C-alpha cells in the first residue's frame, strides 16, 4: 500500500468508528429518555393520587 491508500483506509476506519460511537450515544440517549419518561409518569400518577 502506498501512503494515499493507507490514509484512505485510516479515514474509512475512523469514520466507521465515529458512526459506531454516534449510534451508541443515540442508543444511550434513547434509554435515558425512556427512564426519564417512566419516572415522570410515575411522579404524575403519584401526584394525581395525592390530590
CHARMM-style PDB file with segment names, atoms N, HN, CA, C and O in Angstrom:
ATOM      1  N   UNK     1       0.842  -1.192   0.000  1.00  0.00      PROA
ATOM      2  CA  UNK     1       0.000   0.000   0.000  1.00  0.00      PROA
ATOM      3  C   UNK     1       0.877   1.242   0.000  1.00  0.00      PROA
ATOM      4  O   UNK     1       1.910   1.313   0.666  1.00  0.00      PROA
ATOM      5  N   UNK     2       0.431   2.192  -0.758  1.00  0.00      PROA
ATOM      6  HN  UNK     2      -0.408   2.134  -1.300  1.00  0.00      PROA
ATOM      7  CA  UNK     2       1.161   3.456  -0.708  1.00  0.00      PROA
ATOM      8  C   UNK     2       0.539   4.359   0.354  1.00  0.00      PROA
ATOM      9  O   UNK     2      -0.434   3.982   1.006  1.00  0.00      PROA
ATOM     10  N   UNK     3       1.096   5.530   0.519  1.00  0.00      PROA
ATOM     11  HN  UNK     3       1.887   5.836  -0.011  1.00  0.00      PROA
ATOM     12  CA  UNK     3       0.660   6.439   1.579  1.00  0.00      PROA
ATOM     13  C   UNK     3      -0.802   6.852   1.408  1.00  0.00      PROA
ATOM     14  O   UNK     3      -1.538   6.952   2.390  1.00  0.00      PROA
ATOM     15  N   UNK     4      -1.225   7.090   0.163  1.00  0.00      PROA
ATOM     16  HN  UNK     4      -0.627   7.008  -0.635  1.00  0.00      PROA
ATOM     17  CA  UNK     4      -2.610   7.515  -0.076  1.00  0.00      PROA
ATOM     18  C   UNK     4      -3.576   6.392   0.288  1.00  0.00      PROA
ATOM     19  O   UNK     4      -4.616   6.649   0.894  1.00  0.00      PROA
ATOM     20  N   UNK     5      -3.253   5.168  -0.066  1.00  0.00      PROA
ATOM     21  HN  UNK     5      -2.408   4.959  -0.558  1.00  0.00      PROA
ATOM     22  CA  UNK     5      -4.114   4.040   0.287  1.00  0.00      PROA
ATOM     23  C   UNK     5      -4.199   3.870   1.811  1.00  0.00      PROA
ATOM     24  O   UNK     5      -5.271   3.606   2.357  1.00  0.00      PROA
ATOM     25  N   UNK     6      -3.058   4.025   2.482  1.00  0.00      PROA
ATOM     26  HN  UNK     6      -2.188   4.239   2.038  1.00  0.00      PROA
ATOM     27  CA  UNK     6      -3.044   3.942   3.949  1.00  0.00      PROA
ATOM     28  C   UNK     6      -3.909   5.056   4.550  1.00  0.00      PROA
ATOM     29  O   UNK     6      -4.691   4.820   5.471  1.00  0.00      PROA
ATOM     30  N   UNK     7      -3.757   6.258   4.018  1.00  0.00      PROA
ATOM     31  HN  UNK     7      -3.122   6.450   3.270  1.00  0.00      PROA
ATOM     32  CA  UNK     7      -4.543   7.392   4.511  1.00  0.00      PROA
ATOM     33  C   UNK     7      -6.036   7.118   4.322  1.00  0.00      PROA
ATOM     34  O   UNK     7      -6.832   7.317   5.239  1.00  0.00      PROA
ATOM     35  N   UNK     8      -6.408   6.659   3.122  1.00  0.00      PROA
ATOM     36  HN  UNK     8      -5.761   6.497   2.377  1.00  0.00      PROA
ATOM     37  CA  UNK     8      -7.813   6.376   2.839  1.00  0.00      PROA
ATOM     38  C   UNK     8      -8.365   5.299   3.771  1.00  0.00      PROA
ATOM     39  O   UNK     8      -9.488   5.417   4.261  1.00  0.00      PROA
ATOM     40  N   UNK     9      -7.587   4.262   4.013  1.00  0.00      PROA
ATOM     41  HN  UNK     9      -6.674   4.166   3.614  1.00  0.00      PROA
ATOM     42  CA  UNK     9      -8.010   3.194   4.917  1.00  0.00      PROA
ATOM     43  C   UNK     9      -8.190   3.738   6.333  1.00  0.00      PROA
ATOM     44  O   UNK     9      -9.140   3.373   7.026  1.00  0.00      PROA
ATOM     45  N   UNK    10      -7.292   4.595   6.755  1.00  0.00      PROA
ATOM     46  HN  UNK    10      -6.520   4.891   6.193  1.00  0.00      PROA
ATOM     47  CA  UNK    10      -7.408   5.195   8.087  1.00  0.00      PROA
ATOM     48  C   UNK    10      -8.671   6.038   8.191  1.00  0.00      PROA
ATOM     49  O   UNK    10      -9.355   6.003   9.214  1.00  0.00      PROA
ATOM     50  N   UNK    11      -8.985   6.790   7.153  1.00  0.00      PROA
ATOM     51  HN  UNK    11      -8.430   6.819   6.323  1.00  0.00      PROA
ATOM     52  CA  UNK    11     -10.182   7.628   7.172  1.00  0.00      PROA
ATOM     53  C   UNK    11     -11.452   6.774   7.182  1.00  0.00      PROA
ATOM     54  O   UNK    11     -12.417   7.111   7.869  1.00  0.00      PROA
ATOM     55  N   UNK    12     -11.460   5.680   6.430  1.00  0.00      PROA
ATOM     56  HN  UNK    12     -10.677   5.406   5.872  1.00  0.00      PROA
ATOM     57  CA  UNK    12     -12.614   4.781   6.413  1.00  0.00      PROA
ATOM     58  C   UNK    12     -12.825   4.198   7.807  1.00  0.00      PROA
ATOM     59  O   UNK    12     -13.953   4.148   8.297  1.00  0.00      PROA
ATOM     60  N   UNK    13     -11.756   3.763   8.437  1.00  0.00      PROA
ATOM     61  HN  UNK    13     -10.839   3.804   8.039  1.00  0.00      PROA
ATOM     62  CA  UNK    13     -11.869   3.178   9.782  1.00  0.00      PROA
ATOM     63  C   UNK    13     -12.295   4.231  10.803  1.00  0.00      PROA
ATOM     64  O   UNK    13     -13.126   3.954  11.667  1.00  0.00      PROA
ATOM     65  N   UNK    14     -11.741   5.419  10.711  1.00  0.00      PROA
ATOM     66  HN  UNK    14     -11.066   5.645  10.008  1.00  0.00      PROA
ATOM     67  CA  UNK    14     -12.107   6.486  11.647  1.00  0.00      PROA
ATOM     68  C   UNK    14     -13.581   6.842  11.497  1.00  0.00      PROA
ATOM     69  O   UNK    14     -14.276   7.055  12.490  1.00  0.00      PROA
ATOM     70  N   UNK    15     -14.054   6.905  10.262  1.00  0.00      PROA
ATOM     71  HN  UNK    15     -13.489   6.731   9.455  1.00  0.00      PROA
ATOM     72  CA  UNK    15     -15.458   7.225  10.015  1.00  0.00      PROA
ATOM     73  C   UNK    15     -16.371   6.136  10.575  1.00  0.00      PROA
ATOM     74  O   UNK    15     -17.387   6.433  11.203  1.00  0.00      PROA
ATOM     75  N   UNK    16     -16.006   4.881  10.347  1.00  0.00      PROA
ATOM     76  HN  UNK    16     -15.181   4.640   9.837  1.00  0.00      PROA
ATOM     77  CA  UNK    16     -16.812   3.771  10.862  1.00  0.00      PROA
ATOM     78  C   UNK    16     -16.829   3.799  12.385  1.00  0.00      PROA
ATOM     79  O   UNK    16     -17.867   3.563  13.004  1.00  0.00      PROA
ATOM     80  N   UNK    17     -15.690   4.083  12.981  1.00  0.00      PROA
ATOM     81  HN  UNK    17     -14.847   4.275  12.479  1.00  0.00      PROA
ATOM     82  CA  UNK    17     -15.597   4.154  14.435  1.00  0.00      PROA
ATOM     83  C   UNK    17     -16.466   5.298  14.960  1.00  0.00      PROA
ATOM     84  O   UNK    17     -17.163   5.148  15.964  1.00  0.00      PROA
ATOM     85  N   UNK    18     -16.417   6.428  14.280  1.00  0.00      PROA
ATOM     86  HN  UNK    18     -15.850   6.550  13.465  1.00  0.00      PROA
ATOM     87  CA  UNK    18     -17.237   7.585  14.677  1.00  0.00      PROA
ATOM     88  C   UNK    18     -18.722   7.239  14.586  1.00  0.00      PROA
ATOM     89  O   UNK    18     -19.490   7.536  15.501  1.00  0.00      PROA
ATOM     90  N   UNK    19     -19.115   6.619  13.497  1.00  0.00      PROA
ATOM     91  HN  UNK    19     -18.491   6.378  12.754  1.00  0.00      PROA
ATOM     92  CA  UNK    19     -20.521   6.256  13.323  1.00  0.00      PROA
ATOM     93  C   UNK    19     -20.972   5.294  14.410  1.00  0.00      PROA
ATOM     94  O   UNK    19     -22.097   5.397  14.900  1.00  0.00      PROA
ATOM     95  N   UNK    20     -20.116   4.369  14.789  1.00  0.00      PROA
ATOM     96  HN  UNK    20     -19.202   4.285  14.391  1.00  0.00      PROA
ATOM     97  CA  UNK    20     -20.460   3.425  15.853  1.00  0.00      PROA
ATOM     98  C   UNK    20     -20.631   4.156  17.181  1.00  0.00      PROA
ATOM     99  O   UNK    20     -21.545   3.847  17.946  1.00  0.00      PROA
ATOM    100  N   UNK    21     -19.762   5.120  17.458  1.00  0.00      PROA
ATOM    101  HN  UNK    21     -19.020   5.371  16.836  1.00  0.00      PROA
ATOM    102  CA  UNK    21     -19.883   5.890  18.704  1.00  0.00      PROA
ATOM    103  C   UNK    21     -21.151   6.722  18.709  1.00  0.00      PROA
ATOM    104  O   UNK    21     -21.820   6.831  19.736  1.00  0.00      PROA
ATOM    105  N   UNK    22     -21.489   7.311  17.567  1.00  0.00      PROA
ATOM    106  HN  UNK    22     -20.946   7.223  16.732  1.00  0.00      PROA
ATOM    107  CA  UNK    22     -22.716   8.108  17.469  1.00  0.00      PROA
ATOM    108  C   UNK    22     -23.940   7.217  17.706  1.00  0.00      PROA
ATOM    109  O   UNK    22     -24.846   7.590  18.451  1.00  0.00      PROA
ATOM    110  N   UNK    23     -23.964   6.053  17.079  1.00  0.00      PROA
ATOM    111  HN  UNK    23     -23.228   5.750  16.474  1.00  0.00      PROA
ATOM    112  CA  UNK    23     -25.101   5.141  17.263  1.00  0.00      PROA
ATOM    113  C   UNK    23     -25.208   4.698  18.714  1.00  0.00      PROA
ATOM    114  O   UNK    23     -26.309   4.594  19.255  1.00  0.00      PROA
ATOM    115  N   UNK    24     -24.065   4.436  19.345  1.00  0.00      PROA
ATOM    116  HN  UNK    24     -23.171   4.520  18.906  1.00  0.00      PROA
ATOM    117  CA  UNK    24     -24.078   4.034  20.748  1.00  0.00      PROA
ATOM    118  C   UNK    24     -24.605   5.172  21.620  1.00  0.00      PROA
ATOM    119  O   UNK    24     -25.392   4.943  22.538  1.00  0.00      PROA
ATOM    120  N   UNK    25     -24.173   6.388  21.333  1.00  0.00      PROA
ATOM    121  HN  UNK    25     -23.534   6.574  20.587  1.00  0.00      PROA
ATOM    122  CA  UNK    25     -24.654   7.544  22.098  1.00  0.00      PROA
ATOM    123  C   UNK    25     -26.152   7.734  21.890  1.00  0.00      PROA
ATOM    124  O   UNK    25     -26.871   8.043  22.840  1.00  0.00      PROA
ATOM    125  N   UNK    26     -26.626   7.558  20.680  1.00  0.00      PROA
ATOM    126  HN  UNK    26     -26.043   7.307  19.908  1.00  0.00      PROA
ATOM    127  CA  UNK    26     -28.061   7.692  20.406  1.00  0.00      PROA
ATOM    128  C   UNK    26     -28.856   6.632  21.160  1.00  0.00      PROA
ATOM    129  O   UNK    26     -29.940   6.910  21.672  1.00  0.00      PROA
ATOM    130  N   UNK    27     -28.316   5.417  21.227  1.00  0.00      PROA
ATOM    131  HN  UNK    27     -27.435   5.191  20.811  1.00  0.00      PROA
ATOM    132  CA  UNK    27     -28.978   4.341  21.959  1.00  0.00      PROA
ATOM    133  C   UNK    27     -29.054   4.681  23.446  1.00  0.00      PROA
ATOM    134  O   UNK    27     -30.090   4.495  24.083  1.00  0.00      PROA
ATOM    135  N   UNK    28     -27.947   5.179  23.986  1.00  0.00      PROA
ATOM    136  HN  UNK    28     -27.105   5.330  23.468  1.00  0.00      PROA
ATOM    137  CA  UNK    28     -27.927   5.545  25.404  1.00  0.00      PROA
ATOM    138  C   UNK    28     -28.896   6.689  25.699  1.00  0.00      PROA
ATOM    139  O   UNK    28     -29.575   6.681  26.726  1.00  0.00      PROA
ATOM    140  N   UNK    29     -28.959   7.664  24.808  1.00  0.00      PROA
ATOM    141  HN  UNK    29     -28.407   7.671  23.974  1.00  0.00      PROA
ATOM    142  CA  UNK    29     -29.906   8.767  24.993  1.00  0.00      PROA
ATOM    143  C   UNK    29     -31.350   8.269  24.943  1.00  0.00      PROA
ATOM    144  O   UNK    29     -32.191   8.726  25.716  1.00  0.00      PROA
ATOM    145  N   UNK    30     -31.634   7.348  24.049  1.00  0.00      PROA
ATOM    146  HN  UNK    30     -30.950   6.977  23.421  1.00  0.00      PROA
ATOM    147  CA  UNK    30     -32.984   6.789  23.962  1.00  0.00      PROA
ATOM    148  C   UNK    30     -33.334   6.046  25.253  1.00  0.00      PROA
ATOM    149  O   UNK    30     -34.457   6.152  25.747  1.00  0.00      PROA
ATOM    150  N   UNK    31     -32.373   5.295  25.800  1.00  0.00      PROA
ATOM    151  HN  UNK    31     -31.461   5.209  25.400  1.00  0.00      PROA
ATOM    152  CA  UNK    31     -32.605   4.596  27.062  1.00  0.00      PROA
ATOM    153  C   UNK    31     -32.840   5.594  28.199  1.00  0.00      PROA
ATOM    154  O   UNK    31     -33.730   5.406  29.028  1.00  0.00      PROA
ATOM    155  N   UNK    32     -32.036   6.650  28.226  1.00  0.00      PROA
ATOM    156  HN  UNK    32     -31.313   6.803  27.552  1.00  0.00      PROA
ATOM    157  CA  UNK    32     -32.193   7.667  29.268  1.00  0.00      PROA
ATOM    158  C   UNK    32     -33.553   8.337  29.161  1.00  0.00      PROA
ATOM    159  O   UNK    32     -34.201   8.587  30.177  1.00  0.00      PROA
ATOM    160  N   UNK    33     -33.991   8.631  27.943  1.00  0.00      PROA
ATOM    161  HN  UNK    33     -33.464   8.428  27.118  1.00  0.00      PROA
ATOM    162  CA  UNK    33     -35.298   9.265  27.744  1.00  0.00      PROA
ATOM    163  C   UNK    33     -36.414   8.335  28.207  1.00  0.00      PROA
ATOM    164  O   UNK    33     -37.380   8.787  28.820  1.00  0.00      PROA
ATOM    165  N   UNK    34     -36.294   7.054  27.923  1.00  0.00      PROA
ATOM    166  HN  UNK    34     -35.509   6.686  27.425  1.00  0.00      PROA
ATOM    167  CA  UNK    34     -37.313   6.103  28.347  1.00  0.00      PROA
ATOM    168  C   UNK    34     -37.399   6.051  29.880  1.00  0.00      PROA
ATOM    169  O   UNK    34     -38.494   6.032  30.441  1.00  0.00      PROA
ATOM    170  N   UNK    35     -36.255   6.028  30.544  1.00  0.00      PROA
ATOM    171  HN  UNK    35     -35.365   6.044  30.088  1.00  0.00      PROA
ATOM    172  CA  UNK    35     -36.235   6.025  32.013  1.00  0.00      PROA
ATOM    173  C   UNK    35     -36.855   7.315  32.547  1.00  0.00      PROA
ATOM    174  O   UNK    35     -37.676   7.285  33.463  1.00  0.00      PROA
ATOM    175  N   UNK    36     -36.458   8.437  31.969  1.00  0.00      PROA
ATOM    176  HN  UNK    36     -35.791   8.461  31.224  1.00  0.00      PROA
ATOM    177  CA  UNK    36     -36.999   9.742  32.388  1.00  0.00      PROA
ATOM    178  C   UNK    36     -38.516   9.776  32.206  1.00  0.00      PROA
ATOM    179  O   UNK    36     -39.242  10.196  33.106  1.00  0.00      PROA
ATOM    180  N   UNK    37     -38.990   9.336  31.047  1.00  0.00      PROA
ATOM    181  HN  UNK    37     -38.400   8.994  30.315  1.00  0.00      PROA
ATOM    182  CA  UNK    37     -40.430   9.348  30.777  1.00  0.00      PROA
ATOM    183  C   UNK    37     -41.185   8.464  31.768  1.00  0.00      PROA
ATOM    184  O   UNK    37     -42.257   8.834  32.247  1.00  0.00      PROA
ATOM    185  N   UNK    38     -40.618   7.289  32.074  1.00  0.00      PROA
ATOM    186  HN  UNK    38     -39.747   6.988  31.685  1.00  0.00      PROA
ATOM    187  CA  UNK    38     -41.258   6.397  33.043  1.00  0.00      PROA
ATOM    188  C   UNK    38     -41.289   7.028  34.426  1.00  0.00      PROA
ATOM    189  O   UNK    38     -42.308   6.975  35.114  1.00  0.00      PROA
ATOM    190  N   UNK    39     -40.172   7.625  34.834  1.00  0.00      PROA
ATOM    191  HN  UNK    39     -39.344   7.668  34.275  1.00  0.00      PROA
ATOM    192  CA  UNK    39     -40.125   8.292  36.140  1.00  0.00      PROA
ATOM    193  C   UNK    39     -41.139   9.426  36.200  1.00  0.00      PROA
ATOM    194  O   UNK    39     -41.849   9.577  37.194  1.00  0.00      PROA
ATOM    195  N   UNK    40     -41.208  10.215  35.147  1.00  0.00      PROA
ATOM    196  HN  UNK    40     -40.631  10.093  34.339  1.00  0.00      PROA
ATOM    197  CA  UNK    40     -42.143  11.334  35.109  1.00  0.00      PROA
ATOM    198  C   UNK    40     -43.582  10.844  35.186  1.00  0.00      PROA
ATOM    199  O   UNK    40     -44.404  11.441  35.881  1.00  0.00      PROA
ATOM    200  N   UNK    41     -43.890   9.773  34.486  1.00  0.00      PROA
ATOM    201  HN  UNK    41     -43.222   9.288  33.922  1.00  0.00      PROA
ATOM    202  CA  UNK    41     -45.237   9.213  34.524  1.00  0.00      PROA
ATOM    203  C   UNK    41     -45.585   8.768  35.942  1.00  0.00      PROA
ATOM    204  O   UNK    41     -46.695   9.019  36.412  1.00  0.00      PROA
ATOM    205  N   UNK    42     -44.650   8.112  36.627  1.00  0.00      PROA
ATOM    206  HN  UNK    42     -43.748   7.908  36.245  1.00  0.00      PROA
ATOM    207  CA  UNK    42     -44.896   7.673  38.000  1.00  0.00      PROA
ATOM    208  C   UNK    42     -45.095   8.866  38.936  1.00  0.00      PROA
ATOM    209  O   UNK    42     -45.961   8.836  39.810  1.00  0.00      PROA
ATOM    210  N   UNK    43     -44.305   9.896  38.753  1.00  0.00      PROA
ATOM    211  HN  UNK    43     -43.601   9.920  38.043  1.00  0.00      PROA
ATOM    212  CA  UNK    43     -44.453  11.108  39.575  1.00  0.00      PROA
ATOM    213  C   UNK    43     -45.825  11.727  39.348  1.00  0.00      PROA
ATOM    214  O   UNK    43     -46.492  12.126  40.303  1.00  0.00      PROA
ATOM    215  N   UNK    44     -46.249  11.809  38.092  1.00  0.00      PROA
ATOM    216  HN  UNK    44     -45.707  11.485  37.317  1.00  0.00      PROA
ATOM    217  CA  UNK    44     -47.566  12.380  37.786  1.00  0.00      PROA
ATOM    218  C   UNK    44     -48.687  11.525  38.374  1.00  0.00      PROA
ATOM    219  O   UNK    44     -49.670  12.052  38.894  1.00  0.00      PROA
ATOM    220  N   UNK    45     -48.534  10.201  38.290  1.00  0.00      PROA
ATOM    221  HN  UNK    45     -47.735   9.772  37.868  1.00  0.00      PROA
ATOM    222  CA  UNK    45     -49.552   9.318  38.860  1.00  0.00      PROA
ATOM    223  C   UNK    45     -49.623   9.502  40.373  1.00  0.00      PROA
ATOM    224  O   UNK    45     -50.712   9.591  40.941  1.00  0.00      PROA
ATOM    225  N   UNK    46     -48.460   9.558  41.025  1.00  0.00      PROA
ATOM    226  HN  UNK    46     -47.576   9.486  40.564  1.00  0.00      PROA
ATOM    227  CA  UNK    46     -48.426   9.764  42.478  1.00  0.00      PROA
ATOM    228  C   UNK    46     -49.035  11.108  42.850  1.00  0.00      PROA
ATOM    229  O   UNK    46     -49.764  11.221  43.835  1.00  0.00      PROA
ATOM    230  N   UNK    47     -48.731  12.117  42.056  1.00  0.00      PROA
ATOM    231  HN  UNK    47     -48.140  12.026  41.255  1.00  0.00      PROA
ATOM    232  CA  UNK    47     -49.270  13.457  42.316  1.00  0.00      PROA
ATOM    233  C   UNK    47     -50.794  13.450  42.206  1.00  0.00      PROA
ATOM    234  O   UNK    47     -51.495  14.020  43.043  1.00  0.00      PROA
ATOM    235  N   UNK    48     -51.286  12.799  41.170  1.00  0.00      PROA
ATOM    236  HN  UNK    48     -50.718  12.335  40.490  1.00  0.00      PROA
ATOM    237  CA  UNK    48     -52.740  12.742  40.964  1.00  0.00      PROA
ATOM    238  C   UNK    48     -53.428  11.965  42.089  1.00  0.00      PROA
ATOM    239  O   UNK    48     -54.543  12.311  42.480  1.00  0.00      PROA
ATOM    240  N   UNK    49     -52.787  10.929  42.608  1.00  0.00      PROA
ATOM    241  HN  UNK    49     -51.881  10.648  42.290  1.00  0.00      PROA
ATOM    242  CA  UNK    49     -53.357  10.148  43.712  1.00  0.00      PROA
ATOM    243  C   UNK    49     -53.399  10.958  45.000  1.00  0.00      PROA
ATOM    244  O   UNK    49     -54.283  10.761  45.833  1.00  0.00      PROA
ATOM    245  N   UNK    50     -52.452  11.863  45.164  1.00  0.00      PROA
ATOM    246  HN  UNK    50     -51.734  12.023  44.487  1.00  0.00      PROA
ATOM    247  CA  UNK    50     -52.356  12.614  46.419  1.00  0.00      PROA
ATOM    248  C   UNK    50     -53.327  13.785  46.482  1.00  0.00      PROA
ATOM    249  O   UNK    50     -53.488  14.401  47.535  1.00  0.00      PROA
ATOM    250  N   UNK    51     -53.968  14.094  45.373  1.00  0.00      PROA
ATOM    251  HN  UNK    51     -53.837  13.594  44.517  1.00  0.00      PROA
ATOM    252  CA  UNK    51     -54.913  15.231  45.364  1.00  0.00      PROA
ATOM    253  C   UNK    51     -56.182  14.908  46.103  1.00  0.00      PROA
ATOM    254  OT1 UNK    51     -57.077  15.749  46.189  1.00  0.00      PROA
TER     255      UNK     51
END
